[in-house]
Amino acid sequence: MSVSIDPQEMYVWLACEDGYHKFVGHVVEIDGIKFSIVPMEKENGGVEIIFSDLKSGSRFVALPIHAIEVALCNTKERTLAMFNERVWIVKDLINRFGRKKVIRSINEKTMYMQIKYGEMPAIEVCHIEEEME
């Protein structure tokens, strides 16, 4: 049972009501299942971390982040450390649901999203530092 977060920022695609949308996030592999991690502001305020599977872009779980934690994540290293804390919650969810059941659900969502929106675009490396110059 392993967990690894790729520190490289990536452009990932999330399945939304009107198709796939591009976001900056990270890729995490939990027990052989790949997810994107995207921090996102909620409509009613606050921030949550969205874990979506990489095959369909569908949300697996959204975990809230306290405002103080957001303020403390002022470096990439601190942000990755905070993500790492949340990854273990997702790992526990996978264990509770059962890995095979999670994979089956991802495969079903992938087929549904492909029918609804077509093939999901590929993830790409994001060079934030270069783009900000």
BELCOR-V716785 format. One line per field, one symbol per residue. ss: DSSP state (2 for helix, 1 for strand, 0 for the rest). psi: psi as a letter, one per 20 degrees, with the letter a starting at -180 (. if undefined). burial: b if it has 24 or more other C-alpha atoms within 12 Angstrom, else e. A space follows every 50 residues. Layout:
ss=???
psi=???
burial=???
//
This chain:
ss=00111000011111110011111111111100111111111000001111 11100000111111102222220002222222222222222222222022 222222222222222220000001100222220
psi=oqppppipqqorpporhkapqpqparpqpolippqqoopppqhjrrqqpp oqqigijqpgqppqpqhggghimjrgghghggghghhhgggggghghpgh hggggghghggghhggiappqqqqppmgghhi.
burial=eebbbbbbbbbbbbbeeeebeebbbbbbbbbebbbbbbbeeeeeeeebbb bbbbbbbbbbbbbbbeeeebeeeeeeeebbebbbebbbebbeebeeeeee ebbeebeebbeebeeeeeebeebeeeeeeeeee
//
